[in-house]
Amino acid sequence: MNTIKSLVLVTVGLMAGVVRAQTPDEVVNGYLNYAGGKDKLSTIKTIRMEGKIKMQSVEIPLTILQEKGGKLKMMTTINGVDFVQTAYDGKTAWSTNAVTKLPEIMSEEDTYNLQQETDADFSSPFLDYKSKGYNAEVQGREKVGNVDCIKLKLTKKALKRNKKVEENSMIYYFDAQNFNLLMSRGLMNSGPVRGIPQEIMYNNFQKVDGMMFPFEMRYRIAGQEGQTIIIEKITVNSRLDNKVFVFPDGK
């Protein structure tokens, strides 16, 4: 009996040791290694994504351009008209007005929030996260579907929501077996839905130039099914004309 009791205690102690070993750095490094490795991810200068936004039976063509230094542009085509959903050249944020169909400067809050995140989060918010002033905290485990996941809270630079400076954090769910990122939860940071909870499921992972990318992202907004972004093509380190990010002159 004492032998069995000792064996149980040793087993429990070993299991506790495994749990304790999962520090934030180990989870982050496990994810970065799965995604392609720190060195490979650090070589990314530009990303071009082409795909579509699917909302029920409606499909909208989508192009996303990103460049190191905070530059970003998200474009859709609706009924033959091109719309810039979000553009940022490192200083000025702008978009296409849905009514006038003309470009307009985004709000001070939206611009501030883009400034805080777009550069630091390229090409991953976890890459050198400590040097960005971010903090990571493991928060136990939780199932995502049938997959046992490690929960990690990443607190980034504070953002503005409704004229208040608030904590900016996301909860990330990593597959406990291989550290692949399966889901994230947090608050939306821009537009009229700013501050509303959102959940993103990451699916259909494919390798591009030796790095792993999700080719499908399913959104839930405030607990309700939202849009699904389906990526059809990703190009890394292609040349992008800096003019595409800049607010059009004379508009």
C-alpha positions as CSV (number, residue, x, y, z in Angstrom):
1,M,0.0,0.0,0.0
2,N,2.8,2.4,0.9
3,T,4.5,1.6,-2.4
4,I,1.3,2.4,-4.4
5,K,0.9,5.6,-2.4
6,S,4.4,6.6,-3.1
7,L,4.0,5.9,-6.8
8,V,0.9,8.0,-6.9
9,L,2.7,10.9,-5.2
10,V,5.6,10.7,-7.5
11,T,3.3,10.6,-10.6
12,V,1.4,13.6,-9.3
13,G,4.6,15.4,-8.6
14,L,5.9,14.7,-12.2
15,M,2.6,16.0,-13.7
16,A,2.8,19.2,-11.6
17,G,6.3,19.6,-12.8
18,V,5.1,19.4,-16.4
19,V,2.5,22.1,-15.8
20,R,5.0,24.3,-14.1
21,A,7.4,23.9,-17.0
22,Q,4.9,25.6,-19.3
23,T,6.1,29.1,-18.8
24,P,4.9,32.0,-21.0
25,D,8.3,31.9,-22.9
26,E,8.0,28.2,-23.5
27,V,4.5,28.5,-24.9
28,V,5.5,31.5,-27.1
29,N,8.7,29.8,-28.3
30,G,6.7,26.6,-29.1
31,Y,4.3,28.6,-31.2
32,L,7.0,30.6,-33.0
33,N,8.8,27.4,-33.8
34,Y,5.6,25.8,-35.2
35,A,4.9,28.9,-37.3
36,G,8.3,28.7,-38.9
37,G,10.9,29.9,-36.4
38,K,12.0,33.3,-35.1
39,D,14.7,33.7,-37.7
40,K,12.3,33.0,-40.6
41,L,9.5,35.2,-39.3
42,S,12.0,38.1,-38.8
43,T,12.8,38.1,-42.5
44,I,9.3,39.1,-43.5
45,K,9.2,42.6,-45.0
46,T,5.9,42.5,-46.8
47,I,2.8,40.3,-46.9
48,R,0.1,40.2,-49.6
49,M,-3.1,38.2,-49.0
50,E,-5.8,37.7,-51.6
51,G,-9.1,36.0,-50.8
52,K,-12.7,36.8,-49.9
53,I,-15.0,37.7,-47.0
54,K,-17.9,35.3,-46.7
55,M,-21.1,36.4,-44.9
56,Q,-23.8,33.8,-45.2
57,S,-24.3,33.4,-49.0
58,V,-22.5,36.7,-49.9
59,E,-18.8,36.6,-50.9
60,I,-16.7,39.8,-51.2
61,P,-13.3,39.9,-52.8
62,L,-10.6,40.9,-50.3
63,T,-6.9,42.0,-50.6
64,I,-4.7,42.7,-47.6
65,L,-1.3,44.4,-47.9
66,Q,1.1,44.8,-45.0
67,E,4.6,46.2,-44.8
68,K,7.1,46.3,-42.0
69,G,7.0,49.8,-40.4
70,G,3.3,49.7,-39.7
71,K,1.9,50.1,-43.2
72,L,-1.5,48.4,-43.8
73,K,-4.2,48.3,-46.4
74,M,-7.4,46.2,-46.5
75,M,-9.5,46.5,-49.7
76,T,-12.8,45.0,-50.7
77,T,-14.8,45.2,-53.9
78,I,-18.6,45.5,-53.5
79,N,-20.9,45.7,-56.6
80,G,-17.9,46.6,-58.7
81,V,-16.8,49.4,-56.4
82,D,-13.5,49.3,-54.6
83,F,-13.6,50.2,-50.9
84,V,-10.6,50.7,-48.6
85,Q,-11.7,49.3,-45.3
86,T,-8.6,50.4,-43.5
87,A,-5.3,52.0,-44.7
88,Y,-2.4,53.2,-42.7
89,D,0.9,54.6,-44.0
90,G,2.7,54.7,-40.6
91,K,1.2,58.2,-39.8
92,T,-2.2,58.7,-41.3
93,A,-5.1,56.2,-41.1
94,W,-7.9,56.4,-43.7
95,S,-10.8,54.5,-45.3
96,T,-13.5,54.8,-47.9
97,N,-16.7,56.3,-46.8
98,A,-19.5,53.8,-47.4
99,V,-22.0,56.5,-48.4
100,T,-19.9,59.0,-50.4
101,K,-17.5,56.3,-51.7
102,L,-14.7,58.8,-51.1
103,P,-11.6,58.4,-49.0
104,E,-11.7,60.0,-45.5
105,I,-9.3,60.3,-42.6
106,M,-10.2,57.9,-39.7
107,S,-11.0,59.1,-36.2
108,E,-8.2,60.1,-33.7
109,E,-8.9,57.0,-31.6
110,D,-8.7,54.6,-34.6
111,T,-5.5,56.2,-35.8
112,Y,-4.0,56.0,-32.3
113,N,-4.9,52.4,-32.0
114,L,-3.4,51.5,-35.3
115,Q,-0.2,53.3,-34.4
116,Q,0.0,51.2,-31.2
117,E,-0.3,47.9,-32.9
118,T,0.4,47.7,-36.7
119,D,4.2,48.0,-36.5
120,A,4.7,46.1,-33.2
121,D,2.5,43.2,-34.3
122,F,4.2,42.7,-37.7
123,S,4.9,39.8,-38.5
124,S,3.6,38.4,-35.1
125,P,2.7,40.0,-31.8
126,F,4.7,37.2,-30.1
127,L,8.0,37.9,-32.0
128,D,10.3,39.6,-29.4
129,Y,7.2,40.5,-27.4
130,K,9.1,41.6,-24.3
131,S,11.1,44.2,-26.2
132,K,7.8,45.7,-27.3
133,G,6.7,46.1,-23.7
134,Y,4.2,43.3,-23.9
135,N,3.5,40.8,-21.1
136,A,2.5,37.2,-21.4
137,E,0.7,35.1,-18.8
138,V,-0.3,31.4,-18.9
139,Q,-3.9,31.0,-17.6
140,G,-4.2,27.2,-17.5
141,R,-6.0,25.0,-20.1
142,E,-9.3,24.9,-21.9
143,K,-10.8,22.8,-24.6
144,V,-11.3,24.3,-28.1
145,G,-13.7,21.7,-29.6
146,N,-12.0,18.4,-28.7
147,V,-8.5,19.9,-28.5
148,D,-6.8,20.5,-25.2
149,C,-5.4,24.0,-25.4
150,I,-3.0,26.2,-23.3
151,K,-4.5,29.6,-22.6
152,L,-2.1,32.5,-22.8
153,K,-3.0,36.1,-22.1
154,L,-0.9,38.7,-24.0
155,T,-1.2,42.3,-22.7
156,K,0.0,44.8,-25.2
157,K,0.1,48.6,-25.3
158,A,-3.0,50.3,-23.9
159,L,-5.6,51.5,-26.5
160,K,-8.3,54.1,-26.5
161,R,-11.9,53.1,-26.4
162,N,-14.6,55.7,-26.2
163,K,-12.1,58.4,-25.1
164,K,-10.8,56.1,-22.3
165,V,-7.3,54.5,-22.3
166,E,-7.9,50.8,-21.5
167,E,-6.0,47.6,-21.2
168,N,-5.4,45.9,-24.5
169,S,-5.1,42.2,-24.1
170,M,-6.0,39.0,-26.0
171,I,-6.4,35.4,-24.8
172,Y,-4.8,33.0,-27.2
173,Y,-5.5,29.2,-27.3
174,F,-2.6,27.0,-28.4
175,D,-2.9,23.3,-29.1
176,A,-1.2,21.7,-26.1
177,Q,0.4,19.1,-28.4
178,N,2.1,21.2,-31.0
179,F,1.5,24.9,-29.9
180,N,-0.4,25.7,-33.0
181,L,-2.7,28.7,-32.5
182,L,-6.4,27.7,-32.8
183,M,-8.3,30.6,-31.3
184,S,-8.1,34.1,-29.9
185,R,-10.5,36.2,-27.8
186,G,-10.5,39.9,-27.1
187,L,-12.2,43.2,-27.8
188,M,-12.5,44.9,-31.2
189,N,-10.3,48.0,-31.5
190,S,-11.7,50.1,-34.2
191,G,-14.9,51.5,-35.8
192,P,-18.4,51.6,-34.4
193,V,-17.9,48.1,-32.9
194,R,-14.9,49.2,-30.8
195,G,-14.9,47.5,-27.4
196,I,-17.2,44.7,-28.4
197,P,-16.0,41.1,-27.7
198,Q,-14.8,39.0,-30.6
199,E,-13.6,35.5,-31.1
200,I,-11.5,34.3,-34.0
201,M,-11.0,30.6,-35.0
202,Y,-8.0,29.8,-37.1
203,N,-8.2,27.0,-39.6
204,N,-6.8,25.5,-42.8
205,F,-3.1,26.0,-42.0
206,Q,-0.7,26.0,-45.0
207,K,3.0,26.6,-45.4
208,V,4.2,29.6,-47.4
209,D,7.9,29.9,-47.8
210,G,8.5,27.6,-44.9
211,M,6.1,29.5,-42.6
212,M,2.7,28.4,-41.4
213,F,-0.4,30.6,-42.1
214,P,-4.1,30.1,-41.4
215,F,-6.0,30.4,-44.6
216,E,-9.4,30.6,-42.9
217,M,-10.4,32.9,-40.0
218,R,-14.0,32.6,-38.6
219,Y,-15.3,35.5,-36.5
220,R,-17.9,35.6,-33.7
221,I,-18.9,39.0,-32.6
222,A,-20.6,39.4,-29.2
223,G,-21.3,35.7,-29.3
224,Q,-23.0,35.8,-32.7
225,E,-21.6,34.2,-35.9
226,G,-19.9,36.8,-38.0
227,Q,-17.8,36.9,-41.2
228,T,-15.3,34.3,-42.3
229,I,-12.2,35.4,-44.1
230,I,-11.0,32.8,-46.6
231,I,-7.4,33.4,-48.0
232,E,-6.7,32.0,-51.4
233,K,-3.1,33.2,-51.9
234,I,-0.4,34.6,-49.7
235,T,2.8,36.2,-51.1
236,V,5.7,37.1,-48.8
237,N,8.3,39.8,-49.5
238,S,6.9,40.9,-52.8
239,R,7.6,44.6,-53.7
240,L,4.8,46.9,-52.7
241,D,4.4,50.5,-54.0
242,N,4.4,52.8,-50.9
243,K,1.8,55.0,-52.6
244,V,-0.9,52.4,-52.1
245,F,-0.9,53.1,-48.3
246,V,-0.9,56.9,-48.6
247,F,-4.1,59.0,-48.4
248,P,-5.0,60.1,-51.9
249,D,-4.0,63.7,-52.6
250,G,-6.8,66.1,-53.6
251,K,-9.6,63.9,-52.2
